[in-house]
Amino acid sequence: MSTASLTDNRTPRSGFNPTYLRLEMRRLLRNRRTVIFTLIMPAAFFLAFGGGAAYRTQSAGVGNVTAYVMVSMAAYGAMLACTSGGASVSVERAVGWSRQLRLTPLRPLAYVAMKMTTAMVLGLVSVVVVFAVGYAKHAQMPLHAWVECGLIAWVGSLVFAAFGLFMGYLLPSENVMQVLGPGLALLAFAGGLFVPLSDGTLFATLSAFTPMNGLAKLCRAPLTGNGWEVTAVLNVVFWFAIFAGGAAWRFRRDTARV
């Protein structure tokens, strides 16, 4: 894509270009390896950890254990998808695209917003796929819980769209996914996404400060009936601000190079 397509008279003063956003979405969805990795792995994890017949009859809040695992894996899938989508910026840096953007009206915050938007598209698809597999495996919870859990898992994954974008600017293109893959698994464990944490323990206390902990609690709240914890909301807001701010800062530094 040439810089001319970003500098036409349709680009608003804010620098948010609809043409660039559309092209970004198409490019992301054409990446077969990313799509397969972010859609198949979370569903496979759900089948491995929550697809057992015994879980269908075990209660968890207002649903069953199958639904509990399904929600957790949907959040994990959204996290993977959004991080991968955001981290794709590392490839653009390697080919010098960030420098070309300096010649366009595209502002740093608009660029960050568009990269996160494209990542969120894939995150939404990941949540839908896991929920579809969960429904087929008899996950049970009220309709409002299906809707609320899915929306929270998806919207909350904005944190990791910003995280992926930030890491994409910090790490070289040949190493970014090798680092982020194991790192995301560790974040999921530390945040209590894979294994519920017992309240009052040292690990649970430390977990509250990790990026995944707030999202894990919030997306399960409609199912468990525990309600939204203020600390969980603050956790999500805090880490989103850190990662989004870091991504905008790194973008400015990249585009300032000549």
Secondary structure, DSSP 4 states (H G I P E B T S, - for coil): --GGGGSSTTS-TT---HHHHHHHHHHHHT-HHHHHHHHHHHHHHHHHHH--GGGGGSEETTEEHHHHHHHHHHHHHHHHHHHHHHHTHHHHHHTTHHHHHTTSS--HHHHHHHHHHHHHHHHHHHHHHHHHHHHHTT----HHHHHHHHHHHHHHTHHHHHHHHHHHHHS-TTTHHHHHHHHHHHHHHHTTSSSPPPTTSHHHHHHTTSHHHHHHHHHHHHHH-----HHHHHHHHHHHHHHHHHHHHHHHHHHT--
